[in-house]
Amino acid sequence: MRITSHFTACAACILTLTAASAIFVSGQALRFGDADLPAYDPTNFAANNSDFIATQLLTAKNHIKEAASVEPGPEQDRIYRLAAEALQEVLNTGNLHEQVVRSGDEHERWTGALENCESIIRDLPERGRAVYEELFRDRAAIELDLALNGRDETRFRSLLQRYALTDSGRRAARLFARQMFERGDFQQAAYALKRLLDILTEDGTEQLQTVRASIVAELAFCYHRLGMQAPLQALATTNSAICELLVNAGSEKNSLQDYLTYLIGRTPDTVNAPAHTRHLSLPIYSLSNMARPESPQHITASAWSVNPPPPGGKIYNSDFMNYPEPEIPPLLPSVHESLVLVNSGSTLSAYDTMTGANPWPGATPFRATNNSYHLLEPDPNLLLTVSAYRNLAFAALEHPLDSVRQEIKPELRFGFPLYPTFPMVKRALTAVDTGNGRIVWTLGGMYDEDSVSGNEMERFASRVSFHHSFVVDGTLYAVGATREGEAELFLFAADPETGDPLWYVSLCQGQQENTMFGRAGREPLPGIPVYADGVIYICTNLGGVVAVDIGARRVSWVTRYEALPRPITRGQQCYYRKVTFANGAPGLARDKKGNVFLLAAPTDARHLIALNANTGEQLWACEVEKRQSSLNDTTGEAPTVFIGADASYAYVGKGNQLLQIALDDGKVTATFEVGFPVDPRRTAANPLSGRPALCKNEILWPGVYGTCGIPVGNRALDERTAVSRTAPGAVGNLVVRDGMLVCSRGVNYLGRGTGAPTVEARFDFASLLAQLRGQLASGSADAEAHLRYALLASRLIGRDGFSEQDVEKSLKEAVRQSVNHPSLEQIHNTAIRALFRLYLDRAALLFADSKREDMARALNEAGKLASGASEQLDVFRLRESALDKWGSVADRLNFYAAFFDTDQTFEVMISGARLPVKLYSRLMHAKLNVGQGKFPAAIEGVQHILALLPENGEASLYPGLVEWIESIIADHGESVYAAVEKEASEALNRVSGDGAADAARFDIIRRYPNSRAASEAARLICAKAAPEQNATDNATIQKVLDFLSRRRLRDDTVAAWLALHDLHLAREQEVAAYMVIA
């Protein structure tokens, strides 16, 4: 371990603070002098296991046991009621989806509290179940009626938590499943159907068995659409008794057995499926549970190399934290369609896969200000990832620290400077349009929660610092943390298009190294999540592994592992735990017997651990790193990296050793020493310089001397194993995708010294193209081959006989082969977007060449394929430009009018403001009407915009619209505004004198700010408020003044201002100042 100093102090400090005393802060012994390492402290990690829930469950069990000893009758019913009420209190717990209950096995493990509670209810004797139903039947029925009235998803989910085991709960599960199925939300439909199956008994009448078979068939279809083969197979196994019953299978009836067999054969295995068959977009390829890619043919030829930009702002020029040096590069690129995406800290960069060119010139997500700064040192466990989905890329990007708000301040009360607080940068989850590099939205990463508006969930999310994210079945999931005393990890679900948080769940709490003041000296850095069969798995790197069922939106299980002891913090020194495994992702592997292993390599543990993916039960732990023997233990040892697993073995790299570990028992079966031929006569040890890539038949090993290929493939390493190929030069992290090797080296992401990051692509363009051409010529090309060929050939249009028509043909073939195949969804979407871009680019060139008819045809084709907001905006803008160039005024008026009631939600920039397209179109329509002298129609159009703008809407737009109406009235007379004036006056006359009157009058001021009715409404509001002269009324009058300040003053408005002056003398100077400005 590296001993580091955080504090500038003198010898007087040591004399002042008595060496013999021991200070305890947040569970840490803070003392001076040498000491042995503390034993493992399990209090470092905490699952959400409420004492209240544990007590209630125990109470219920005791009541049930007591009832069993009592004769049937009123007394037994009374005891059953006590048990039922205790259990219902658990089910009514607000955060039950986060709560877990300790399991009884030898390893510390917790399982979902809801499952534990419901299992007790299910196991009740028949009379106990009857008492439970009688007790809660009416409450459940009321909840069901409320849910049905508004088809309220929140109420349905609440009912399925609280009253699932009642008759109303069963009805709710069926109705909610149907509602979600109609919406196309198969994740939620599967959740409801699974709940229904859990509730129904497996035995029963023939009619009940037929109903169960129908539900099984519906659930199977949902699993198929979600790409979940293992749950499908489990359905077939657990329902074998009813497999001969007939069920609806499309337009005909088949036996349940035949239908399940049909679906299983057409559904990928989410543990071993190729990347393009997944219903998700993970930030990494070879480190997660994705199937191993084919090895690239060329690992030597460098196609291009770039240096991603370092974070902006000043660097705090001192080793303030004194972290151990990173051993592995933190940048982990991702390949998405034709882009290599790189998160370099505060910037998301993109590079063309073939050329390395930057397709987003000038796009910098977070620009540094004069006050921005960064701490000098990166945490050795930092991992910067990026994921992508359709036309969006997602990355956790740094909001730079602000030297004004987050200044590094010493504590001076001891007479010398001590630094109790270490400012830590926060990261915002950021969505970037892959077409142009523009930010679409951000979530979290705020230092000041009070500056954020929105609902409670949005405000809470604003202060979360995010890390890794990925998409499953159209929903974005991201892991984030807060650091208030101790770290708490969360999993957030959000809409990938808008960034709106949908739900979140707390995973666990834990502490990193702290200062002597008990404050965080290190940020929590969780591993990358992995996904399979509806469950997300997260290695927290805080002492535990957590599984979350995303359909149920709750924690399934939590398992604690043996973490390294948290060091003792001393007055002048802060000790960090040794660096063990490099931060990465767990691995999911299915062995030859079909068992699914979750393999976790925590950064704070010495063991590679294998867990049962379904239950969290620890199967084995393989010691990879030795114990930390003393406080002076160094961290300068070679990196240790979990590489991945196949059906027989897990692979770990440690220094220059490749360890092969048997999946069945966790024993190291072979240790392979990796060497590199540095000259014809000498082979040198080749320790890791980054993360290896596990391919189908080899491991690509990135050593300090160069890359080595090591043959593997479900077979044991032995003395005959030898390096198969080499390429000189350290490359760092390796990512293999589509025949390319993408490398990322440089351990200091801040760009300092020789550790500055570099991203490089290694492949041979001609070989890749020739291979794909051969597939196309032989007729064996599948959708993926057609797509890859089109993306490569698009770079060569106009050269070597490649034409745009060739590209179009291959893209159409990729679309044709992948349509209506859920397992090929990613290929289909990528081909559609590539076709869209081809047609749009063609239309833009034809527009420049003034080929109107050809341009219109190409643009119509692009319009048919446009899906996301960015694509719809591109088509809209080009059509608008074409009409400006060739269209008549009538054509343009009709074009804008067509968008008045559109359901498209993209926004258009105008005068620095972002307007929804329906408001932008009304504005442009109004401007055209002004040009035609149709002033009342123009004013009517602007009034529509004012009515639709929210009260706190586009601040830069509202005053301009008000002034524009004023100018039209001034230039063309009051008559052009007469219809609106009448409408406003009638609205004011309809306002009653009840408590809602002020709100209605404020609405009139906002919607009709140029009217006399608005002036009268202002006078009435202030006349009511002025006599009281309290703080609330001052705020009311200020709000009126703010609204009136947005308009120019006509005679009637001046009268209103004078009335305000008379009624509220305290505002005399303010009113006068407003009038002077006006």
Secondary structure, DSSP 8 states (H G I E B T S, - for coil): --EE------HHHHHHS-TT--EEETTEEE--S--------GGGEE----HHHHHHHHHHHHHHHHHHTS-TTHHHHHHHHHHHHHHHHHHT-TTGGG-EEE-SSSS-EEEEHHHHHHHHHHTS-HHHHHHHHHHHHHHHHHHHHHHHHHT-HHHHHHHHHHSTTSHHHHHHHHHHHHHHHHHT-HHHHHHHHHHHHHHS-SS--HHHHHHHHHHHHHHHHHHHHTT-HHHHHHHHHHTGGGTTSEEEETTEEEEHHHHHHHHHHTS--TTT--GGG-SEE-S-STTSSS------S-SS-EEEEE------SEE--S-SS-----SS-SB--EEETTEEEEE-SS-EEEEETTT---SSTT--SS---TTEEE-S---TT--B-EEEETTEEEEEEEE-EETTTS----B-TTSS-B-------EEEEEEEETTT--EEEEES--S-GGG--S-HHHHHHHT-EEEEEEEETTEEEEEEEEESSSEEEEEEEE-TTT--EEEEEEEEEE---B-TTS-BSS-------EEETTEEEEE-SSSEEEEEETTTTEEEEEEE--B-------SS-EE-----B-S---EEEE-TTS-EEEEE--TTBSEEEEEETTT--EEEEEE-S----STT--S-S--EEEEEE-SSEEEEEETTEEEEEETTT--EEEEEE-EEEEETTEEEE--BSS--EE-SSEEEEEBSSEEEEEE-SSS---TT----EEEES---EEEEETTEEEEEE-S-TT--GGG--EEEEE--HHHHHHHHHHHHHHT---HHHHHHHHHHHGGGTTSTT--HHHHHHHHHHHHHHHTT-GGGHHHHHHHHHHHHHHHHHHHHHHHHTT-HHHHHHHHHHHHHH--SHHHHHHHHHHHHHHHHHH--HHHHHHHHHTTTT-----EEEETTEEEEHHHHHHHHHHHHHHHTT-HHHHHHHHHHHHHHS-TT--TTTHHHHHHHHHHHHHHH-GGGGHHHHHHHHHHHHT--SSTTHHHHHHHHHHH-TTSHHHHHHHHHHHHHHTTT--HHHHHHHHHHHHHHTTS---HHHHHHHHHHHHH-GGGHHHHHHHHHH-
